[in-house]
């Protein structure tokens, strides 16, 4: 959850690239966890993936 929060704070500060790095790392971790225990981690993974998509769109809009 800490990486997700970091991504949200970085995004709020306009630091989209750093936010993308944090949420990408969170997605990698949650993906591995969800493969082993989907019932526990799938919902968080879906949330992180939505955040990653939103940040990518925001980054593309800023360029």
C-alpha positions as CSV (number, residue, x, y, z in Angstrom):
1,X,0.0,0.0,0.0
2,X,2.9,2.4,0.6
3,X,3.9,2.4,-3.0
4,X,0.4,3.1,-4.0
5,X,0.2,6.1,-1.6
6,X,3.6,7.3,-2.9
7,X,2.2,7.2,-6.4
8,X,-0.9,9.2,-5.4
9,X,1.2,11.9,-3.6
10,X,3.7,12.2,-6.5
11,X,0.8,12.5,-8.9
12,X,-0.8,15.2,-6.8
13,X,2.5,17.1,-6.9
14,X,2.6,16.8,-10.7
15,X,5.5,14.3,-10.6
16,X,3.9,11.8,-12.9
17,X,7.0,10.0,-14.0
18,X,7.9,9.3,-10.4
19,X,4.3,8.3,-9.7
20,X,4.5,5.8,-12.6
21,X,7.6,4.3,-11.2
22,X,6.0,3.7,-7.8
23,X,2.8,2.3,-9.1
24,X,4.6,0.1,-11.6
25,X,6.6,-1.4,-8.8
26,X,3.4,-1.9,-6.8
27,X,1.8,-3.7,-9.8
28,X,4.7,-6.0,-10.1
29,X,4.6,-7.0,-6.4
30,X,0.8,-7.4,-6.4
31,X,0.8,-9.4,-9.6
32,X,3.2,-11.9,-8.0
33,X,1.1,-12.0,-4.8
34,X,-2.2,-12.4,-6.7
35,X,-0.8,-15.3,-8.6
36,X,-0.4,-17.2,-5.3
37,X,-3.4,-15.9,-3.5
38,X,-5.9,-14.2,-5.9
39,X,-8.7,-14.0,-3.4
40,X,-6.6,-11.9,-1.1
41,X,-4.7,-9.7,-3.6
42,X,-6.8,-9.4,-6.8
43,X,-8.8,-6.4,-5.7
44,X,-5.7,-4.4,-4.8
45,X,-4.1,-5.4,-8.1
46,X,-7.1,-4.2,-10.1
47,X,-7.0,-0.9,-8.2
48,X,-3.2,-0.5,-8.9
49,X,-3.7,-1.3,-12.6
50,X,-6.4,1.4,-12.9
51,X,-4.1,3.9,-11.3
52,X,-1.3,2.9,-13.6
53,X,-3.6,3.4,-16.6
54,X,-4.7,6.8,-15.3
55,X,-1.1,8.0,-14.7
56,X,-0.1,6.8,-18.2
57,X,-2.9,8.9,-19.7
58,X,-1.9,11.9,-17.6
59,X,1.7,11.5,-18.6
60,X,0.8,11.3,-22.3
61,X,-1.4,14.4,-21.9
62,X,1.5,16.4,-20.4
63,X,3.8,15.7,-23.4
